Amino acid sequence: MDNKLISSEVIAQSDIAFGTSGARGLVSNFTADVCAAFAVAFIKSIDAEFSFNTVMLAIDNRPSSYAMAQACAAGLKQLNLNVVYFGVIPTPALAYKAMQDNVPSIMITGSHIPFDRNGLKFYRPDGEITKADEQAILANDAKLVSVNKLPELLVSKAAEEVYINRYASLFSYDSLANKRIGIYEHSSAGRDIYKSLFELLGAEVTSLGRSDEFVPIDTEAVSDADQQKAFSWSNEYKFDAIFSTDGDGDRPLISDEHGNWLRGDILGLLCSQLLNIDVLAVPVSCNTAIEQSNSFKEVVRTKIGSPYVIAEFAELNKHYARVAGFEANGGYLLGSDVKLNGKMIRALPTRDALLPALILLTQQQSISSQIKRLPQRFTASDRLQNFSRKNSLALIDELKTDASSFLVSLNISEGYSINVTDGLRITLENKDVIHLRPSGNAPELRCYCESTREDTASCNVLKVMNLIRGRYCEA
């Protein structure tokens, strides 16, 4: 029996697709041959541009991730490449180590998406792949042999050590002295790193909520249960903050001293101000307090997804010294080397959870006091799960032509404008915002609402979700 395969054919038949952050799909579709085909196609699509003999791998805590890493390694070994495996570490730790060593890397993670799914994130030696790179991977006709044996992978601690040192060397040993910090560990890929790092910087740390089962934390749509946990923990332990991340440790979730989880774009705005960033690239879904703060020389709005943010960095670096970006989910992307505390922190143009958290936590002011300095614009969000992309696009196509009846159903009769950069963003005359877009990673419709009042934003999200469930969901 012929066991020779063509990567593009294997991938095309897999039902795996690229979303806003890597290739995502059902675990059952990530067979050993599919994982190997993606790994081989990735390397073949970049090997003319770079010289390397090693590829680095890491995983999150999903039960399916190790076998997927083994399959990727099996494919890479067919190309006679060395494979360095770092085990369970945050995505930015893998990306940073690989970029320092000028080699490509693959992160096996589904981030926050449902338990029955997983994914692959790809990094060139110079950073996260672009949308053009994604198409090159899908179209590559690399040859490979069907995987019949999965290699055992030995864990290296090198990436973990480099990532910890990135921040330990940036701050003094007492930067977090007298700070009481809770770490909501759940199943985060970085849960064994954060406690030791925060303690290294002088904090009193309490571990919370560690789970042996995978927990799909979504930093853009924090559950009511996780909000109640934060309130309860803050009341019991009198924390200065609670820190957590999504599954692969590239999106931060941080609360103030009262247990209120911060929106990711508010966290990014505060961090950017404290870093004295000149110019930002942020997705269209981010809070308009960014512009209203008048803190930056320029703010560029992009489609949603880190590749679109990163794509702006090359041009912005030609004109500005301090370049950064972040997303509504909190992932912070440092687009240029930046000096802080008299020390240089190297650019890391991929989402990172630690930098914005540490920047806020090392301030003398409480987090709630820092937030009060900002223009008061509040965002609420939610997601409608098991709502197909086809249905999402049909809804958006309908509303972009005329959203009047939709708004009337929400008891909104004022004028509006529409932005279709990514999904459908409706801005009302009073500057309130309703933004709908299909998830790039799962069959979900996301809704973001912004207002000058927190209760109005939350109420609008609830009304929009209820209307869509009642009018557009299939029976």
Secondary structure, 3 states (H helix, E strand, C coil): CCCEEEHHHHHHCCCCEECCCCEEEEHHHCCHHHHHHHHHHHHHHHCCCCCCCEEEEEECCCCCHHHHHHHHHHHHHHCCCEEEEEEECCHHHHHHHHHHHCCCEEEECCCCCCCCEEEEEEEECCEECCHHHHHHHHHCCCEEECCCCCCCCCECCHHHHHHHHHHHCCCCCCCCCCCEEEEECCCCCCHHHHHHHHHHCCCEEEEECCCCCCCCCCCCCCCHHHHHHHHHHHHHHCCCEEEEECCCCCCEEEECCCCCECCHHHHHHHHHHHCCCCEEEEECCCCCHHHHCCCCCEEEEECCCHHHHHHHHHHHCCCCCCEEEECCCCCEEECCCEEECCEEECCEEEEECHHHHHHHHCCCCCHHHHHHCCCCCEEEEEEEECCCHHHHHHHHHHHHHCCHHHHHHCCCCCCEEEECCCCEEEEECCCCEEEEEECCCCCEEEEEEEECCHHHHHHHHHHHHHHHHHHCCCC
